[in-house]
Amino acid sequence: MNGALLDTNCPRCGGSFACGANAGHCDCFGIRLTDRLRTALAAQYPNRCLCVRCLRELVDAAELPDQPPPPGASQA
């Protein structure tokens, strides 16, 4: 690790953020990703970091139970 913060843009939202992974203390270190989500993100954004806001949104969405179809929706 070279200890430098990496100024970058999130490939998901386009927002700028400073990744601290190389410095050993990034905000994302406290976010727990499932193996499935980690694999999906690595495939969709190879060798890229996402901002903490996007990571939290994705974790929250992954934790939601499957929603039943709305009333009157066809069951295909």
mmCIF file of the N, C-alpha and C atoms, coordinates in Angstrom:
data_MODEL
# 
_entry.id   MODEL 
# 
loop_
_atom_site.group_PDB 
_atom_site.id 
_atom_site.type_symbol 
_atom_site.label_atom_id 
_atom_site.label_alt_id 
_atom_site.label_comp_id 
_atom_site.label_asym_id 
_atom_site.label_entity_id 
_atom_site.label_seq_id 
_atom_site.pdbx_PDB_ins_code 
_atom_site.Cartn_x 
_atom_site.Cartn_y 
_atom_site.Cartn_z 
_atom_site.occupancy 
_atom_site.B_iso_or_equiv 
_atom_site.pdbx_formal_charge 
_atom_site.auth_seq_id 
_atom_site.auth_comp_id 
_atom_site.auth_asym_id 
_atom_site.auth_atom_id 
_atom_site.pdbx_PDB_model_num 
ATOM 1   N N  . MET A 1 1  ? 0.848   -1.189  0.000   1.00 0.00 ? 1  MET A N  1 
ATOM 2   C CA . MET A 1 1  ? 0.000   0.000   0.000   1.00 0.00 ? 1  MET A CA 1 
ATOM 3   C C  . MET A 1 1  ? 0.884   1.240   0.000   1.00 0.00 ? 1  MET A C  1 
ATOM 4   N N  . ASN A 1 2  ? 0.504   2.192   -0.831  1.00 0.00 ? 2  ASN A N  1 
ATOM 5   C CA . ASN A 1 2  ? 1.305   3.405   -0.876  1.00 0.00 ? 2  ASN A CA 1 
ATOM 6   C C  . ASN A 1 2  ? 0.759   4.489   0.039   1.00 0.00 ? 2  ASN A C  1 
ATOM 7   N N  . GLY A 1 3  ? -0.380  4.263   0.667   1.00 0.00 ? 3  GLY A N  1 
ATOM 8   C CA . GLY A 1 3  ? -0.928  5.196   1.632   1.00 0.00 ? 3  GLY A CA 1 
ATOM 9   C C  . GLY A 1 3  ? -1.674  6.369   1.040   1.00 0.00 ? 3  GLY A C  1 
ATOM 10  N N  . ALA A 1 4  ? -1.814  6.429   -0.279  1.00 0.00 ? 4  ALA A N  1 
ATOM 11  C CA . ALA A 1 4  ? -2.475  7.562   -0.915  1.00 0.00 ? 4  ALA A CA 1 
ATOM 12  C C  . ALA A 1 4  ? -3.966  7.310   -1.096  1.00 0.00 ? 4  ALA A C  1 
ATOM 13  N N  . LEU A 1 5  ? -4.754  8.370   -0.944  1.00 0.00 ? 5  LEU A N  1 
ATOM 14  C CA . LEU A 1 5  ? -6.170  8.309   -1.277  1.00 0.00 ? 5  LEU A CA 1 
ATOM 15  C C  . LEU A 1 5  ? -6.299  8.459   -2.784  1.00 0.00 ? 5  LEU A C  1 
ATOM 16  N N  . LEU A 1 6  ? -7.210  7.718   -3.362  1.00 0.00 ? 6  LEU A N  1 
ATOM 17  C CA . LEU A 1 6  ? -7.425  7.761   -4.797  1.00 0.00 ? 6  LEU A CA 1 
ATOM 18  C C  . LEU A 1 6  ? -8.698  8.544   -5.077  1.00 0.00 ? 6  LEU A C  1 
ATOM 19  N N  . ASP A 1 7  ? -8.542  9.702   -5.712  1.00 0.00 ? 7  ASP A N  1 
ATOM 20  C CA . ASP A 1 7  ? -9.715  10.485  -6.128  1.00 0.00 ? 7  ASP A CA 1 
ATOM 21  C C  . ASP A 1 7  ? -10.250 9.857   -7.397  1.00 0.00 ? 7  ASP A C  1 
ATOM 22  N N  . THR A 1 8  ? -11.525 9.487   -7.371  1.00 0.00 ? 8  THR A N  1 
ATOM 23  C CA . THR A 1 8  ? -12.111 8.775   -8.501  1.00 0.00 ? 8  THR A CA 1 
ATOM 24  C C  . THR A 1 8  ? -13.585 9.125   -8.630  1.00 0.00 ? 8  THR A C  1 
ATOM 25  N N  . ASN A 1 9  ? -14.209 8.590   -9.648  1.00 0.00 ? 9  ASN A N  1 
ATOM 26  C CA . ASN A 1 9  ? -15.646 8.740   -9.831  1.00 0.00 ? 9  ASN A CA 1 
ATOM 27  C C  . ASN A 1 9  ? -16.288 7.366   -9.728  1.00 0.00 ? 9  ASN A C  1 
ATOM 28  N N  . CYS A 1 10 ? -17.452 7.325   -9.132  1.00 0.00 ? 10 CYS A N  1 
ATOM 29  C CA . CYS A 1 10 ? -18.200 6.090   -8.996  1.00 0.00 ? 10 CYS A CA 1 
ATOM 30  C C  . CYS A 1 10 ? -18.754 5.696   -10.367 1.00 0.00 ? 10 CYS A C  1 
ATOM 31  N N  . PRO A 1 11 ? -18.490 4.470   -10.819 1.00 0.00 ? 11 PRO A N  1 
ATOM 32  C CA . PRO A 1 11 ? -19.002 4.068   -12.120 1.00 0.00 ? 11 PRO A CA 1 
ATOM 33  C C  . PRO A 1 11 ? -20.513 3.854   -12.139 1.00 0.00 ? 11 PRO A C  1 
ATOM 34  N N  . ARG A 1 12 ? -21.133 3.774   -10.976 1.00 0.00 ? 12 ARG A N  1 
ATOM 35  C CA . ARG A 1 12 ? -22.586 3.567   -10.906 1.00 0.00 ? 12 ARG A CA 1 
ATOM 36  C C  . ARG A 1 12 ? -23.334 4.892   -10.976 1.00 0.00 ? 12 ARG A C  1 
ATOM 37  N N  . CYS A 1 13 ? -22.935 5.870   -10.155 1.00 0.00 ? 13 CYS A N  1 
ATOM 38  C CA . CYS A 1 13 ? -23.677 7.139   -10.087 1.00 0.00 ? 13 CYS A CA 1 
ATOM 39  C C  . CYS A 1 13 ? -22.928 8.308   -10.721 1.00 0.00 ? 13 CYS A C  1 
ATOM 40  N N  . GLY A 1 14 ? -21.637 8.141   -10.959 1.00 0.00 ? 14 GLY A N  1 
ATOM 41  C CA . GLY A 1 14 ? -20.843 9.209   -11.554 1.00 0.00 ? 14 GLY A CA 1 
ATOM 42  C C  . GLY A 1 14 ? -20.304 10.214  -10.557 1.00 0.00 ? 14 GLY A C  1 
ATOM 43  N N  . GLY A 1 15 ? -20.690 10.081  -9.303  1.00 0.00 ? 15 GLY A N  1 
ATOM 44  C CA . GLY A 1 15 ? -20.223 11.016  -8.279  1.00 0.00 ? 15 GLY A CA 1 
ATOM 45  C C  . GLY A 1 15 ? -18.763 10.802  -7.935  1.00 0.00 ? 15 GLY A C  1 
ATOM 46  N N  . SER A 1 16 ? -18.106 11.867  -7.510  1.00 0.00 ? 16 SER A N  1 
ATOM 47  C CA . SER A 1 16 ? -16.697 11.754  -7.130  1.00 0.00 ? 16 SER A CA 1 
ATOM 48  C C  . SER A 1 16 ? -16.582 11.371  -5.664  1.00 0.00 ? 16 SER A C  1 
ATOM 49  N N  . PHE A 1 17 ? -15.520 10.661  -5.363  1.00 0.00 ? 17 PHE A N  1 
ATOM 50  C CA . PHE A 1 17 ? -15.239 10.278  -3.980  1.00 0.00 ? 17 PHE A CA 1 
ATOM 51  C C  . PHE A 1 17 ? -13.759 9.934   -3.865  1.00 0.00 ? 17 PHE A C  1 
ATOM 52  N N  . ALA A 1 18 ? -13.280 9.856   -2.647  1.00 0.00 ? 18 ALA A N  1 
ATOM 53  C CA . ALA A 1 18 ? -11.895 9.476   -2.391  1.00 0.00 ? 18 ALA A CA 1 
ATOM 54  C C  . ALA A 1 18 ? -11.877 8.063   -1.827  1.00 0.00 ? 18 ALA A C  1 
ATOM 55  N N  . CYS A 1 19 ? -11.256 7.153   -2.562  1.00 0.00 ? 19 CYS A N  1 
ATOM 56  C CA . CYS A 1 19 ? -11.132 5.773   -2.111  1.00 0.00 ? 19 CYS A CA 1 
ATOM 57  C C  . CYS A 1 19 ? -9.888  5.667   -1.245  1.00 0.00 ? 19 CYS A C  1 
ATOM 58  N N  . GLY A 1 20 ? -10.054 5.139   -0.062  1.00 0.00 ? 20 GLY A N  1 
ATOM 59  C CA . GLY A 1 20 ? -8.924  5.015   0.855   1.00 0.00 ? 20 GLY A CA 1 
ATOM 60  C C  . GLY A 1 20 ? -8.383  3.601   0.970   1.00 0.00 ? 20 GLY A C  1 
ATOM 61  N N  . ALA A 1 21 ? -8.757  2.711   0.055   1.00 0.00 ? 21 ALA A N  1 
ATOM 62  C CA . ALA A 1 21 ? -8.307  1.320   0.140   1.00 0.00 ? 21 ALA A CA 1 
ATOM 63  C C  . ALA A 1 21 ? -6.781  1.223   0.151   1.00 0.00 ? 21 ALA A C  1 
ATOM 64  N N  . ASN A 1 22 ? -6.117  2.007   -0.698  1.00 0.00 ? 22 ASN A N  1 
ATOM 65  C CA . ASN A 1 22 ? -4.656  1.972   -0.724  1.00 0.00 ? 22 ASN A CA 1 
ATOM 66  C C  . ASN A 1 22 ? -4.052  2.522   0.561   1.00 0.00 ? 22 ASN A C  1 
ATOM 67  N N  . ALA A 1 23 ? -4.793  3.401   1.233   1.00 0.00 ? 23 ALA A N  1 
ATOM 68  C CA . ALA A 1 23 ? -4.306  3.988   2.481   1.00 0.00 ? 23 ALA A CA 1 
ATOM 69  C C  . ALA A 1 23 ? -4.610  3.091   3.674   1.00 0.00 ? 23 ALA A C  1 
ATOM 70  N N  . GLY A 1 24 ? -5.440  2.054   3.445   1.00 0.00 ? 24 GLY A N  1 
ATOM 71  C CA . GLY A 1 24 ? -5.739  1.112   4.517   1.00 0.00 ? 24 GLY A CA 1 
ATOM 72  C C  . GLY A 1 24 ? -6.899  1.511   5.400   1.00 0.00 ? 24 GLY A C  1 
ATOM 73  N N  . HIS A 1 25 ? -7.661  2.541   5.034   1.00 0.00 ? 25 HIS A N  1 
ATOM 74  C CA . HIS A 1 25 ? -8.795  2.963   5.863   1.00 0.00 ? 25 HIS A CA 1 
ATOM 75  C C  . HIS A 1 25 ? -9.883  3.619   5.024   1.00 0.00 ? 25 HIS A C  1 
ATOM 76  N N  . CYS A 1 26 ? -10.548 2.828   4.201   1.00 0.00 ? 26 CYS A N  1 
ATOM 77  C CA . CYS A 1 26 ? -11.619 3.351   3.365   1.00 0.00 ? 26 CYS A CA 1 
ATOM 78  C C  . CYS A 1 26 ? -12.954 3.202   4.090   1.00 0.00 ? 26 CYS A C  1 
ATOM 79  N N  . ASP A 1 27 ? -13.872 4.113   3.844   1.00 0.00 ? 27 ASP A N  1 
ATOM 80  C CA . ASP A 1 27 ? -15.196 4.050   4.460   1.00 0.00 ? 27 ASP A CA 1 
ATOM 81  C C  . ASP A 1 27 ? -15.923 2.755   4.118   1.00 0.00 ? 27 ASP A C  1 
ATOM 82  N N  . CYS A 1 28 ? -15.633 2.192   2.954   1.00 0.00 ? 28 CYS A N  1 
ATOM 83  C CA . CYS A 1 28 ? -16.344 0.976   2.529   1.00 0.00 ? 28 CYS A CA 1 
ATOM 84  C C  . CYS A 1 28 ? -15.940 -0.249  3.345   1.00 0.00 ? 28 CYS A C  1 
ATOM 85  N N  . PHE A 1 29 ? -14.858 -0.170  4.093   1.00 0.00 ? 29 PHE A N  1 
ATOM 86  C CA . PHE A 1 29 ? -14.415 -1.330  4.879   1.00 0.00 ? 29 PHE A CA 1 
ATOM 87  C C  . PHE A 1 29 ? -15.468 -1.776  5.884   1.00 0.00 ? 29 PHE A C  1 
ATOM 88  N N  . GLY A 1 30 ? -16.345 -0.887  6.305   1.00 0.00 ? 30 GLY A N  1 
ATOM 89  C CA . GLY A 1 30 ? -17.379 -1.213  7.278   1.00 0.00 ? 30 GLY A CA 1 
ATOM 90  C C  . GLY A 1 30 ? -18.658 -1.758  6.653   1.00 0.00 ? 30 GLY A C  1 
ATOM 91  N N  . ILE A 1 31 ? -18.698 -1.861  5.329   1.00 0.00 ? 31 ILE A N  1 
ATOM 92  C CA . ILE A 1 31 ? -19.892 -2.350  4.637   1.00 0.00 ? 31 ILE A CA 1 
ATOM 93  C C  . ILE A 1 31 ? -19.725 -3.828  4.326   1.00 0.00 ? 31 ILE A C  1 
ATOM 94  N N  . ARG A 1 32 ? -20.694 -4.624  4.729   1.00 0.00 ? 32 ARG A N  1 
ATOM 95  C CA . ARG A 1 32 ? -20.651 -6.074  4.501   1.00 0.00 ? 32 ARG A CA 1 
ATOM 96  C C  . ARG A 1 32 ? -21.443 -6.433  3.257   1.00 0.00 ? 32 ARG A C  1 
ATOM 97  N N  . LEU A 1 33 ? -20.753 -6.953  2.254   1.00 0.00 ? 33 LEU A N  1 
ATOM 98  C CA . LEU A 1 33 ? -21.395 -7.398  1.026   1.00 0.00 ? 33 LEU A CA 1 
ATOM 99  C C  . LEU A 1 33 ? -21.565 -8.912  1.072   1.00 0.00 ? 33 LEU A C  1 
ATOM 100 N N  . THR A 1 34 ? -22.673 -9.382  0.557   1.00 0.00 ? 34 THR A N  1 
ATOM 101 C CA . THR A 1 34 ? -22.834 -10.831 0.429   1.00 0.00 ? 34 THR A CA 1 
ATOM 102 C C  . THR A 1 34 ? -21.895 -11.301 -0.679  1.00 0.00 ? 34 THR A C  1 
ATOM 103 N N  . ASP A 1 35 ? -21.583 -12.587 -0.670  1.00 0.00 ? 35 ASP A N  1 
ATOM 104 C CA . ASP A 1 35 ? -20.735 -13.131 -1.731  1.00 0.00 ? 35 ASP A CA 1 
ATOM 105 C C  . ASP A 1 35 ? -21.382 -12.926 -3.093  1.00 0.00 ? 35 ASP A C  1 
ATOM 106 N N  . ARG A 1 36 ? -22.697 -13.097 -3.145  1.00 0.00 ? 36 ARG A N  1 
ATOM 107 C CA . ARG A 1 36 ? -23.424 -12.938 -4.407  1.00 0.00 ? 36 ARG A CA 1 
ATOM 108 C C  . ARG A 1 36 ? -23.321 -11.507 -4.926  1.00 0.00 ? 36 ARG A C  1 
ATOM 109 N N  . LEU A 1 37 ? -23.512 -10.527 -4.041  1.00 0.00 ? 37 LEU A N  1 
ATOM 110 C CA . LEU A 1 37 ? -23.425 -9.131  -4.448  1.00 0.00 ? 37 LEU A CA 1 
ATOM 111 C C  . LEU A 1 37 ? -21.994 -8.767  -4.835  1.00 0.00 ? 37 LEU A C  1 
ATOM 112 N N  . ARG A 1 38 ? -21.032 -9.237  -4.083  1.00 0.00 ? 38 ARG A N  1 
ATOM 113 C CA . ARG A 1 38 ? -19.622 -8.960  -4.387  1.00 0.00 ? 38 ARG A CA 1 
ATOM 114 C C  . ARG A 1 38 ? -19.256 -9.495  -5.785  1.00 0.00 ? 38 ARG A C  1 
ATOM 115 N N  . THR A 1 39 ? -19.719 -10.705 -6.089  1.00 0.00 ? 39 THR A N  1 
ATOM 116 C CA . THR A 1 39 ? -19.454 -11.303 -7.398  1.00 0.00 ? 39 THR A CA 1 
ATOM 117 C C  . THR A 1 39 ? -20.114 -10.504 -8.514  1.00 0.00 ? 39 THR A C  1 
ATOM 118 N N  . ALA A 1 40 ? -21.362 -10.092 -8.292  1.00 0.00 ? 40 ALA A N  1 
ATOM 119 C CA . ALA A 1 40 ? -22.086 -9.309  -9.301  1.00 0.00 ? 40 ALA A CA 1 
ATOM 120 C C  . ALA A 1 40 ? -21.407 -7.965  -9.543  1.00 0.00 ? 40 ALA A C  1 
ATOM 121 N N  . LEU A 1 41 ? -20.971 -7.300  -8.481  1.00 0.00 ? 41 LEU A N  1 
ATOM 122 C CA . LEU A 1 41 ? -20.309 -6.003  -8.629  1.00 0.00 ? 41 LEU A CA 1 
ATOM 123 C C  . LEU A 1 41 ? -18.966 -6.147  -9.341  1.00 0.00 ? 41 LEU A C  1 
ATOM 124 N N  . ALA A 1 42 ? -18.227 -7.200  -9.022  1.00 0.00 ? 42 ALA A N  1 
ATOM 125 C CA . ALA A 1 42 ? -16.934 -7.427  -9.679  1.00 0.00 ? 42 ALA A CA 1 
ATOM 126 C C  . ALA A 1 42 ? -17.112 -7.673  -11.174 1.00 0.00 ? 42 ALA A C  1 
ATOM 127 N N  . ALA A 1 43 ? -18.211 -8.346  -11.534 1.00 0.00 ? 43 ALA A N  1 
ATOM 128 C CA . ALA A 1 43 ? -18.477 -8.606  -12.954 1.00 0.00 ? 43 ALA A CA 1 
ATOM 129 C C  . ALA A 1 43 ? -18.938 -7.339  -13.671 1.00 0.00 ? 43 ALA A C  1 
ATOM 130 N N  . GLN A 1 44 ? -19.773 -6.555  -13.010 1.00 0.00 ? 44 GLN A N  1 
ATOM 131 C CA . GLN A 1 44 ? -20.324 -5.357  -13.648 1.00 0.00 ? 44 GLN A CA 1 
ATOM 132 C C  . GLN A 1 44 ? -19.343 -4.191  -13.662 1.00 0.00 ? 44 GLN A C  1 
ATOM 133 N N  . TYR A 1 45 ? -18.519 -4.074  -12.635 1.00 0.00 ? 45 TYR A N  1 
ATOM 134 C CA . TYR A 1 45 ? -17.579 -2.961  -12.505 1.00 0.00 ? 45 TYR A CA 1 
ATOM 135 C C  . TYR A 1 45 ? -16.175 -3.502  -12.229 1.00 0.00 ? 45 TYR A C  1 
ATOM 136 N N  . PRO A 1 46 ? -15.569 -4.217  -13.179 1.00 0.00 ? 46 PRO A N  1 
ATOM 137 C CA . PRO A 1 46 ? -14.265 -4.840  -12.919 1.00 0.00 ? 46 PRO A CA 1 
ATOM 138 C C  . PRO A 1 46 ? -13.189 -3.816  -12.558 1.00 0.00 ? 46 PRO A C  1 
ATOM 139 N N  . ASN A 1 47 ? -12.485 -4.120  -11.485 1.00 0.00 ? 47 ASN A N  1 
ATOM 140 C CA . ASN A 1 47 ? -11.369 -3.286  -11.015 1.00 0.00 ? 47 ASN A CA 1 
ATOM 141 C C  . ASN A 1 47 ? -11.770 -1.843  -10.727 1.00 0.00 ? 47 ASN A C  1 
ATOM 142 N N  . ARG A 1 48 ? -12.999 -1.643  -10.295 1.00 0.00 ? 48 ARG A N  1 
ATOM 143 C CA . ARG A 1 48 ? -13.490 -0.301  -9.973  1.00 0.00 ? 48 ARG A CA 1 
ATOM 144 C C  . ARG A 1 48 ? -14.073 -0.299  -8.570  1.00 0.00 ? 48 ARG A C  1 
ATOM 145 N N  . CYS A 1 49 ? -13.985 0.831   -7.920  1.00 0.00 ? 49 CYS A N  1 
ATOM 146 C CA . CYS A 1 49 ? -14.608 1.035   -6.619  1.00 0.00 ? 49 CYS A CA 1 
ATOM 147 C C  . CYS A 1 49 ? -15.907 1.816   -6.814  1.00 0.00 ? 49 CYS A C  1 
ATOM 148 N N  . LEU A 1 50 ? -16.891 1.522   -5.987  1.00 0.00 ? 50 LEU A N  1 
ATOM 149 C CA . LEU A 1 50 ? -18.128 2.284   -5.962  1.00 0.00 ? 50 LEU A CA 1 
ATOM 150 C C  . LEU A 1 50 ? -18.108 3.165   -4.715  1.00 0.00 ? 50 LEU A C  1 
ATOM 151 N N  . CYS A 1 51 ? -18.825 4.268   -4.779  1.00 0.00 ? 51 CYS A N  1 
ATOM 152 C CA . CYS A 1 51 ? -18.899 5.149   -3.617  1.00 0.00 ? 51 CYS A CA 1 
ATOM 153 C C  . CYS A 1 51 ? -19.692 4.467   -2.503  1.00 0.00 ? 51 CYS A C  1 
ATOM 154 N N  . VAL A 1 52 ? -19.510 4.935   -1.302  1.00 0.00 ? 52 VAL A N  1 
ATOM 155 C CA . VAL A 1 52 ? -20.169 4.343   -0.142  1.00 0.00 ? 52 VAL A CA 1 
ATOM 156 C C  . VAL A 1 52 ? -21.688 4.444   -0.264  1.00 0.00 ? 52 VAL A C  1 
ATOM 157 N N  . ARG A 1 53 ? -22.190 5.547   -0.787  1.00 0.00 ? 53 ARG A N  1 
ATOM 158 C CA . ARG A 1 53 ? -23.640 5.694   -0.938  1.00 0.00 ? 53 ARG A CA 1 
ATOM 159 C C  . ARG A 1 53 ? -24.209 4.609   -1.842  1.00 0.00 ? 53 ARG A C  1 
ATOM 160 N N  . CYS A 1 54 ? -23.579 4.372   -2.981  1.00 0.00 ? 54 CYS A N  1 
ATOM 161 C CA . CYS A 1 54 ? -24.058 3.327   -3.885  1.00 0.00 ? 54 CYS A CA 1 
ATOM 162 C C  . CYS A 1 54 ? -23.942 1.945   -3.254  1.00 0.00 ? 54 CYS A C  1 
ATOM 163 N N  . LEU A 1 55 ? -22.851 1.683   -2.567  1.00 0.00 ? 55 LEU A N  1 
ATOM 164 C CA . LEU A 1 55 ? -22.702 0.384   -1.916  1.00 0.00 ? 55 LEU A CA 1 
ATOM 165 C C  . LEU A 1 55 ? -23.811 0.155   -0.889  1.00 0.00 ? 55 LEU A C  1 
ATOM 166 N N  . ARG A 1 56 ? -24.109 1.180   -0.096  1.00 0.00 ? 56 ARG A N  1 
ATOM 167 C CA . ARG A 1 56 ? -25.177 1.048   0.896   1.00 0.00 ? 56 ARG A CA 1 
ATOM 168 C C  . ARG A 1 56 ? -26.529 0.822   0.231   1.00 0.00 ? 56 ARG A C  1 
ATOM 169 N N  . GLU A 1 57 ? -26.798 1.532   -0.869  1.00 0.00 ? 57 GLU A N  1 
ATOM 170 C CA . GLU A 1 57 ? -28.060 1.343   -1.594  1.00 0.00 ? 57 GLU A CA 1 
ATOM 171 C C  . GLU A 1 57 ? -28.168 -0.089  -2.110  1.00 0.00 ? 57 GLU A C  1 
ATOM 172 N N  . LEU A 1 58 ? -27.093 -0.613  -2.659  1.00 0.00 ? 58 LEU A N  1 
ATOM 173 C CA . LEU A 1 58 ? -27.106 -1.969  -3.204  1.00 0.00 ? 58 LEU A CA 1 
ATOM 174 C C  . LEU A 1 58 ? -27.261 -3.017  -2.110  1.00 0.00 ? 58 LEU A C  1 
ATOM 175 N N  . VAL A 1 59 ? -26.604 -2.810  -0.976  1.00 0.00 ? 59 VAL A N  1 
ATOM 176 C CA . VAL A 1 59 ? -26.745 -3.731  0.155   1.00 0.00 ? 59 VAL A CA 1 
ATOM 177 C C  . VAL A 1 59 ? -28.180 -3.699  0.668   1.00 0.00 ? 59 VAL A C  1 
ATOM 178 N N  . ASP A 1 60 ? -28.739 -2.498  0.818   1.00 0.00 ? 60 ASP A N  1 
ATOM 179 C CA . ASP A 1 60 ? -30.122 -2.380  1.302   1.00 0.00 ? 60 ASP A CA 1 
ATOM 180 C C  . ASP A 1 60 ? -31.090 -3.068  0.344   1.00 0.00 ? 60 ASP A C  1 
ATOM 181 N N  . ALA A 1 61 ? -30.899 -2.863  -0.959  1.00 0.00 ? 61 ALA A N  1 
ATOM 182 C CA . ALA A 1 61 ? -31.786 -3.479  -1.950  1.00 0.00 ? 61 ALA A CA 1 
ATOM 183 C C  . ALA A 1 61 ? -31.651 -4.999  -1.929  1.00 0.00 ? 61 ALA A C  1 
ATOM 184 N N  . ALA A 1 62 ? -30.453 -5.501  -1.721  1.00 0.00 ? 62 ALA A N  1 
ATOM 185 C CA . ALA A 1 62 ? -30.227 -6.947  -1.699  1.00 0.00 ? 62 ALA A CA 1 
ATOM 186 C C  . ALA A 1 62 ? -30.853 -7.589  -0.465  1.00 0.00 ? 62 ALA A C  1 
ATOM 187 N N  . GLU A 1 63 ? -31.019 -6.807  0.610   1.00 0.00 ? 63 GLU A N  1 
ATOM 188 C CA . GLU A 1 63 ? -31.579 -7.344  1.842   1.00 0.00 ? 63 GLU A CA 1 
ATOM 189 C C  . GLU A 1 63 ? -33.103 -7.343  1.860   1.00 0.00 ? 63 GLU A C  1 
ATOM 190 N N  . LEU A 1 64 ? -33.733 -6.658  0.896   1.00 0.00 ? 64 LEU A N  1 
ATOM 191 C CA . LEU A 1 64 ? -35.196 -6.615  0.856   1.00 0.00 ? 64 LEU A CA 1 
ATOM 192 C C  . LEU A 1 64 ? -35.722 -7.989  0.446   1.00 0.00 ? 64 LEU A C  1 
ATOM 193 N N  . PRO A 1 65 ? -36.754 -8.449  1.120   1.00 0.00 ? 65 PRO A N  1 
ATOM 194 C CA . PRO A 1 65 ? -37.347 -9.720  0.694   1.00 0.00 ? 65 PRO A CA 1 
ATOM 195 C C  . PRO A 1 65 ? -38.021 -9.545  -0.660  1.00 0.00 ? 65 PRO A C  1 
ATOM 196 N N  . ASP A 1 66 ? -38.171 -10.642 -1.373  1.00 0.00 ? 66 ASP A N  1 
ATOM 197 C CA . ASP A 1 66 ? -38.878 -10.570 -2.659  1.00 0.00 ? 66 ASP A CA 1 
ATOM 198 C C  . ASP A 1 66 ? -40.264 -9.999  -2.416  1.00 0.00 ? 66 ASP A C  1 
ATOM 199 N N  . GLN A 1 67 ? -40.617 -9.041  -3.240  1.00 0.00 ? 67 GLN A N  1 
ATOM 200 C CA . GLN A 1 67 ? -41.909 -8.386  -3.093  1.00 0.00 ? 67 GLN A CA 1 
ATOM 201 C C  . GLN A 1 67 ? -42.965 -9.160  -3.870  1.00 0.00 ? 67 GLN A C  1 
ATOM 202 N N  . PRO A 1 68 ? -44.138 -9.364  -3.309  1.00 0.00 ? 68 PRO A N  1 
ATOM 203 C CA . PRO A 1 68 ? -45.213 -10.021 -4.059  1.00 0.00 ? 68 PRO A CA 1 
ATOM 204 C C  . PRO A 1 68 ? -45.683 -9.105  -5.174  1.00 0.00 ? 68 PRO A C  1 
ATOM 205 N N  . PRO A 1 69 ? -46.230 -9.671  -6.248  1.00 0.00 ? 69 PRO A N  1 
ATOM 206 C CA . PRO A 1 69 ? -46.718 -8.814  -7.330  1.00 0.00 ? 69 PRO A CA 1 
ATOM 207 C C  . PRO A 1 69 ? -47.872 -7.968  -6.840  1.00 0.00 ? 69 PRO A C  1 
ATOM 208 N N  . PRO A 1 70 ? -48.047 -6.775  -7.411  1.00 0.00 ? 70 PRO A N  1 
ATOM 209 C CA . PRO A 1 70 ? -49.149 -5.928  -6.985  1.00 0.00 ? 70 PRO A CA 1 
ATOM 210 C C  . PRO A 1 70 ? -50.499 -6.589  -7.326  1.00 0.00 ? 70 PRO A C  1 
ATOM 211 N N  . PRO A 1 71 ? -51.544 -6.249  -6.592  1.00 0.00 ? 71 PRO A N  1 
ATOM 212 C CA . PRO A 1 71 ? -52.865 -6.824  -6.877  1.00 0.00 ? 71 PRO A CA 1 
ATOM 213 C C  . PRO A 1 71 ? -53.254 -6.582  -8.324  1.00 0.00 ? 71 PRO A C  1 
ATOM 214 N N  . GLY A 1 72 ? -53.782 -7.617  -8.966  1.00 0.00 ? 72 GLY A N  1 
ATOM 215 C CA . GLY A 1 72 ? -54.230 -7.514  -10.338 1.00 0.00 ? 72 GLY A CA 1 
ATOM 216 C C  . GLY A 1 72 ? -53.142 -7.774  -11.363 1.00 0.00 ? 72 GLY A C  1 
ATOM 217 N N  . ALA A 1 73 ? -51.880 -7.966  -10.928 1.00 0.00 ? 73 ALA A N  1 
ATOM 218 C CA . ALA A 1 73 ? -50.796 -8.237  -11.883 1.00 0.00 ? 73 ALA A CA 1 
ATOM 219 C C  . ALA A 1 73 ? -50.921 -9.684  -12.357 1.00 0.00 ? 73 ALA A C  1 
ATOM 220 N N  . SER A 1 74 ? -50.627 -9.896  -13.626 1.00 0.00 ? 74 SER A N  1 
ATOM 221 C CA . SER A 1 74 ? -50.725 -11.255 -14.155 1.00 0.00 ? 74 SER A CA 1 
ATOM 222 C C  . SER A 1 74 ? -49.577 -12.101 -13.653 1.00 0.00 ? 74 SER A C  1 
ATOM 223 N N  . GLN A 1 75 ? -49.832 -13.337 -13.373 1.00 0.00 ? 75 GLN A N  1 
ATOM 224 C CA . GLN A 1 75 ? -48.840 -14.295 -12.904 1.00 0.00 ? 75 GLN A CA 1 
ATOM 225 C C  . GLN A 1 75 ? -48.339 -15.081 -14.108 1.00 0.00 ? 75 GLN A C  1 
ATOM 226 N N  . ALA A 1 76 ? -47.250 -14.691 -14.708 1.00 0.00 ? 76 ALA A N  1 
ATOM 227 C CA . ALA A 1 76 ? -46.746 -15.375 -15.909 1.00 0.00 ? 76 ALA A CA 1 
ATOM 228 C C  . ALA A 1 76 ? -46.000 -16.638 -15.583 1.00 0.00 ? 76 ALA A C  1 
# 
